[in-house]
Amino acid sequence: MKNRLTIIFVSILGACTSTQPITSGSAAKADPPGTVSLITDPGFTQGIVLRGANSAAPGDKDTLFPFKRKNGQSVWKLAEWGSRYSLDARQPQQLDSGIAYGDTGKKITFQQEGNTAKISFEVLASREFKAPRKANEDWPHLLLEQEFNQVISVNKMNALLLKMGARLMYCDNKTEAGKYDEGLHTAQFSLYLVVNNLNKNSAGYKDFIWFGVPLYDYRYKDIPAYQEKDQGKEDATGKFIYSLSGKEVFDGSLHDRQWTPISIDLHPAIKKAFETAQQNGFLKSSTLEDMYVSGMNIGWEVPGTFDAGIQLEGISLKAVTKSK
């Protein structure tokens, strides 16, 4: 999946004391009938393919194995678009409950607590940028990606349930005094789904939109909704971006630096995103029956001189299908 361009606005920064993870010890609830997990290998036991830094030519370089290896082909990929450095899988840091992979500008840590995987994403953009970023310059990304092995038509879903816990570890603005530009510089962490026309008989086959679920943005305690064409870089996809507001996703704000539960049915918003895309001239040769949720990415984009870290745990994306 290509990198995406998201909105640039003003900043609000909060701080508070962290609490314990919200999912630890919680009782599991039975899934509704017809539930299908779209995310494969949530425990990362089949490895993670490390990609290059150039999203225009995304070659695969190595495979990371944070936990005990099981047989099977890797379904996860880790992208570090726009970075000056590359994560080194040959020299991981061993932890009591997991493993960390790091380089000068980035670090990703995997820990296992029971059946739950906890992931820490850290980007040290103060080491990535030699000077404050200028317009049209690239920026570092740290994104976990997966193309779903099982895809389901949006029209055949009753619900699309996203669940996880998230906590901001830190976010420090390291921009030189007087050079911070709120229109160019931020640190933001989001999940994006690819909503794709997979009907081979359709004139719009393989046309798609980005559907965004924002978790954190340095500029906003309450992240605004965003609807716009992906543009601003040579390799931008040119596809429609429909991103929810923060308040539509969860209560509170990650600016408070506490573990925050996220549990939302994305299905109604995805249908709205399709309608909005067509109203803006996109997906004109597609119908809702043609559209499938085909993949995702989640992580940091840091188009500013920020050092930032976020932890996630228990990420889950499940479709509840209609009864036949």
Stockholm file with secondary structure:
# STOCKHOLM 1.0

chainA/1-324         MKNRLTIIFVSILGACTSTQPITSGSAAKADPPGTVSLITDPGFTQGIVLRGANSAAPGDKDTLFPFKRKNGQSVWKLAEWGSRYSLDARQPQQLDSGIAYGDTGKKITFQQEGNTAKISFEVLASREFKAPRKANEDWPHLLLEQEFNQVISVNKMNALLLKMGARLMYCDNKTEAGKYDEGLHTAQFSLYLVVNNLNKNSAGYKDFIWFGVPLYDYRYKDIPAYQEKDQGKEDATGKFIYSLSGKEVFDGSLHDRQWTPISIDLHPAIKKAFETAQQNGFLKSSTLEDMYVSGMNIGWEVPGTFDAGIQLEGISLKAVTKSK
#=GR chainA/1-324 SS CCCCCCCCCCCCCCCCCCCCCSSTTCCCCCCCTTEEECSCCTTCTTCEEEECSCTTSCCEEEEECCSCCCSSCCCEEEECTTCSSCCCTTSCEECSSEEEEECSSEEEEEEEETTEEEEEEEEEHHHHCSSCCCTTCCCCEEEEEEECSSCCBGGGEEEEEEEEEEEEEEEEECCCTTCCCTTTCCCEEEEEEEEEECCTTSTTTTCEEEEEEEEEETTBSSCCCEEEECCSSTTCCCCEEEECCHHHHCSSCGGGCSCEEEEEECHHHHHHHHHHHHHTTCSTTCCGGGEEEEEEEEEEECCSSEEEEEEEEEEEEEEEECCC
#=GC SS_cons         CCCCCCCCCCCCCCCCCCCCCSSTTCCCCCCCTTEEECSCCTTCTTCEEEECSCTTSCCEEEEECCSCCCSSCCCEEEECTTCSSCCCTTSCEECSSEEEEECSSEEEEEEEETTEEEEEEEEEHHHHCSSCCCTTCCCCEEEEEEECSSCCBGGGEEEEEEEEEEEEEEEEECCCTTCCCTTTCCCEEEEEEEEEECCTTSTTTTCEEEEEEEEEETTBSSCCCEEEECCSSTTCCCCEEEECCHHHHCSSCGGGCSCEEEEEECHHHHHHHHHHHHHTTCSTTCCGGGEEEEEEEEEEECCSSEEEEEEEEEEEEEEEECCC
//
